[in-house]
Amino acid sequence: MKYRSVFDIIGPIMVGPSSSHTAGAAKIGRLARSIFGRQPQSVHISLYGSFAETYKGHATDVALIGGLLDYEPDDVRLPEAPRYAEEAGMAVTITTEEAVPDHPNTARIRMQDERDNMEIVGISIGGGKVEICELNGFPLQLSGTCPAILIVNEDRFGVVAAVTQLLSREQVNIGNMKVSRKEKGERALMIIETDERMKQPLLDEINQLAGVIRVLRMED
C-alpha cells in the first residue's frame, strides 16, 4: 500500500480522542458549513451506526458542532464547541437513529436559517478522512480534498455544456465531474471538482446561466 503523506499513516493533527469519530466528525461538520455557505441558525444532527453508539465517549457530537462553527480538528476550542455554539446563536439538536446505515460512521445534518434549509449526509472513513455522500437527496462522493462547486439545475439540454464552456473560457481545469438527477426533466445536480478555487465573479456568472437554479461551493 502506498501513502501520500505521513498523515495517511499516523492520522491527522487533532484534539482527540479518535481520528474517525472526532477529527473526522469535525471535518464533516466543517464541510457541511462550507456547502451551506455560512453558520446556520439551527441544526439537527442524526447519528447512525457506530457514531450513534459511541458518540459520547468519542465526543463525536462536540466535534460535529465544532466543525459547523468552522473549527479545524486541532482547534483548542473544539472541546467547548457546544458552549460556543450557544453563544453564537446556533441551536443544535442531537438524536441517535436505529436505522442501519451503509457506513457505520454516518451523520445526517439538517441546517436552517431564515434564508434556506439544507440536508447533508457525511461519513467518516477512518484516519480523519471523510466523504460527503448526499445533498438534499442527491448522491455525492466528495472528500473535500480539493475545491468543488455543486450546481443545482434544470434537467434539460444545454445546461451542462453552458457551464463547461464558461469554465473552459476561464481556463479552469476540471479534476472530476459527475451529473445526477432524481427524475427525468426535473432538477439535476452537477458536481465539479477543480484544481483551484474559483473566484466569486465566475460563480455569479454561472448562477446567471439559463437553467441554473443554484450554485454552491465546498472547500476544506
PyMOL commands that set and color helices and strands:
alter all, ss='L'
color gray80, all
select helices_A, chain A and resi 7-10+19-36+49-58+60-68+78-87+159-169+200-207
alter helices_A, ss='H'
color red, helices_A
select strands_A, chain A and resi 42-48+91-96+105-112+117-126+129-135+138-142+148-154+174-181+187-194+212-218
alter strands_A, ss='S'
color yellow, strands_A
deselect
rebuild
show_as cartoon
